[in-house]
Amino acid sequence: MTRFAEFQRARSEEQREVRRQAILDTAAAMLAEMPVADLSLNELSRRVGLAKSNVLRYFETREAVLLDLFDTAWRGWLARLGTELPAAIDPAAPVAERYVQVADVLTASLVADPLLCELMSVSAGVLERNISPEVAKRYKLGAIANTETLTALTRACLPELGAKGGFHFAAGVLLSTGGLWPLTNPTDAMLCVYEDPAMAAMRLDFRTALHEMLATLLIGCLTRWPAE
């Protein structure tokens, strides 16, 4: 029995969820091979073994697939941080050491998750286009919840950080990662330019640049919005 035949016979809610997850898993596998811009709904349908019309029963557009995948990757990252942060942060250390430790852990975890970084980099400019208000609202509610989760994880390590500062930092993680990812993964043309010694300083390393950005952002938020 082919995968397509199995999907054609899916009727229960559980079977529908299996089909939906198969679409997301296939999209994730494709993004390991190609940039977001090259992922098409036609190719996604072919690889998952469904007619395009069947894929559209679950996700209204390509962007809706990717937004759902982004939310899944984001929540998975936060779940891992829930274990990684407490294990790496010394609560007895002074705040000057702990905020750097937090930046260390976040940086390492993001470097290890290129799919999440790629989706962060296109979330506003690409993924938030060509979707219905219903999909947009669901995504934004998820984004708020994810940001609040990161706020709580950060403040658990840094109780000196106020709620507003924690939220600004959490939002800044998304903006910093999304902005740096394309800059640190340049095109072939830009790589040729960076071979010129006069241009070499423009070539950024993702891990180094992200760590500096997050540490600077975090100390700024601690200073501007301390806990009351």
C-alpha positions in Angstrom: 0.0 0.0 0.0 1.4 3.4 -0.9 1.7 6.3 1.4 -0.8 8.2 -0.8 -3.3 5.3 -0.6 -2.9 5.4 3.2 -3.6 9.1 3.3 -6.6 8.8 0.9 -8.3 6.5 3.4 -7.6 8.7 6.4 -10.9 9.7 8.0 -10.5 10.0 11.7 -9.2 13.1 13.5 -6.1 11.1 14.5 -5.5 10.1 10.9 -5.9 13.7 9.8 -3.3 14.8 12.4 -0.9 12.1 11.1 -1.4 13.5 7.5 -0.9 17.1 8.7 2.3 16.2 10.6 3.6 14.4 7.5 3.2 17.6 5.6 5.2 19.5 8.2 7.9 16.9 8.5 8.3 16.8 4.7 8.6 20.6 4.6 11.2 20.5 7.3 13.2 17.9 5.4 13.0 20.1 2.2 14.4 23.1 4.1 17.4 21.1 5.0 18.1 20.9 1.3 17.0 24.3 0.0 16.2 27.9 1.1 12.6 28.9 1.9 12.3 30.7 -1.4 12.8 27.5 -3.3 10.2 25.5 -1.4 7.0 25.2 -3.6 3.7 23.8 -2.8 3.8 21.6 -5.9 7.1 20.0 -4.8 5.9 19.6 -1.2 2.8 17.8 -2.4 4.8 15.5 -4.6 7.2 14.6 -1.9 4.5 14.0 0.8 2.5 11.8 -1.7 -0.6 13.9 -1.8 -2.4 15.9 -4.5 -1.9 19.6 -4.1 -5.7 20.0 -3.5 -5.4 17.6 -0.5 -2.5 19.6 1.0 -4.6 22.7 0.7 -7.3 21.1 2.9 -4.8 21.3 5.8 -2.8 24.5 4.9 -4.3 27.2 2.8 -1.0 28.3 1.3 2.7 27.5 1.3 3.3 30.3 3.8 0.7 28.8 6.1 2.7 25.5 6.1 5.8 27.4 6.9 4.3 29.5 9.7 3.0 26.3 11.3 6.4 24.7 11.0 8.0 27.9 12.4 5.7 27.7 15.5 6.5 24.0 16.0 10.3 24.7 15.7 10.0 27.7 18.0 8.1 25.7 20.7 10.6 22.8 20.4 13.5 25.2 21.0 11.8 26.7 24.0 11.2 23.2 25.4 14.9 22.5 25.1 15.8 25.8 26.7 13.7 24.9 29.6 16.2 22.2 30.4 19.4 23.8 29.1 19.1 27.1 30.9 18.7 25.9 34.5 21.5 23.3 33.9 24.0 26.0 32.7 23.2 29.0 35.0 24.6 29.3 38.4 21.9 31.0 40.5 24.6 32.0 43.1 26.7 33.9 40.5 26.5 37.7 40.3 24.2 39.1 37.7 27.3 40.3 35.7 28.1 36.6 35.1 24.6 35.2 34.8 23.5 37.5 31.9 26.6 36.3 29.9 25.7 32.7 30.7 22.2 33.2 29.4 23.6 34.7 26.2 25.9 31.7 25.9 23.1 29.2 26.2 20.8 30.9 23.8 23.5 31.4 21.3 24.6 27.8 21.3 21.0 26.5 21.1 20.2 28.7 18.1 23.5 27.8 16.3 22.4 24.2 16.7 19.0 24.9 15.1 19.5 26.2 11.6 15.9 25.5 10.6 14.6 27.8 13.3 17.1 30.5 12.4 16.1 30.3 8.7 12.4 30.6 9.5 13.0 33.5 11.9 14.9 35.3 9.1 11.9 35.2 6.8 9.0 35.3 9.3 8.0 38.9 8.7 9.1 39.5 5.1 7.9 36.2 3.6 5.8 34.0 5.8 3.4 36.7 6.9 2.3 37.3 3.3 -0.3 35.4 1.4 -2.2 34.2 4.4 -5.8 34.7 5.7 -6.6 36.9 8.7 -7.5 33.7 10.6 -4.1 32.1 10.0 -2.3 35.4 10.8 -4.2 35.7 14.1 -3.4 32.1 15.1 0.3 32.7 14.3 0.5 35.9 16.2 -1.2 34.4 19.2 1.3 31.6 19.1 4.2 34.1 18.7 3.0 36.1 21.8 2.8 32.9 23.8 6.3 31.8 22.7 7.7 35.2 23.5 6.1 35.1 27.0 7.6 31.6 27.5 11.1 32.9 26.7 10.5 35.9 28.9 9.7 33.6 31.8 12.7 31.3 31.1 15.0 34.3 31.0 13.7 35.9 34.2 13.9 32.6 36.1 17.7 32.9 35.5 17.8 36.7 36.0 15.2 37.7 38.6 16.8 41.2 38.5 15.1 41.6 35.1 11.7 43.2 35.1 8.7 41.8 33.2 8.9 44.5 30.5 12.6 44.1 30.1 12.2 40.3 29.8 9.6 40.7 27.1 11.7 43.2 25.2 14.7 40.9 25.4 12.7 37.9 24.2 11.3 39.8 21.2 14.8 41.0 20.5 16.1 37.5 20.3 13.8 36.9 17.3 14.8 40.2 15.7 18.5 39.6 16.3 18.5 36.1 15.0 16.4 36.9 12.0 18.5 39.8 11.0 21.9 38.2 11.5 21.1 34.8 9.9 21.0 36.0 6.2 24.0 38.3 6.8 26.1 35.4 8.1 25.0 33.1 5.3 26.0 35.2 2.3 25.5 34.4 -1.4 28.3 33.1 -3.6 28.6 36.6 -5.0 29.1 38.1 -1.6 31.6 35.4 -0.6 33.7 36.5 -3.6 33.5 40.1 -2.4 34.7 39.1 1.1 37.8 37.5 -0.4 39.1 41.1 -0.9 41.1 41.9 2.3 39.5 45.4 2.3 36.1 43.7 2.6 37.0 40.9 4.9 35.8 42.7 8.0 32.3 42.7 6.6 32.1 38.9 6.8 30.3 38.1 10.1 30.4 34.9 12.0 26.9 33.9 13.2 27.8 32.6 16.6 30.1 35.5 17.5 27.8 38.2 16.2 24.7 36.7 17.8 26.3 36.3 21.2 27.5 39.9 21.2 24.0 41.0 20.1 22.2 39.0 22.8 24.6 39.9 25.6 24.4 43.6 24.7 20.6 43.5 24.4 20.3 41.7 27.7 22.4 44.0 29.7 20.6 46.9 28.2 17.2 45.5 29.2 18.5 44.8 32.7 19.6 48.4 33.0 16.5 50.0 31.5 13.8 47.7 32.9 15.0 46.2 36.2 12.7 44.2 38.5 10.8 46.5 40.9 
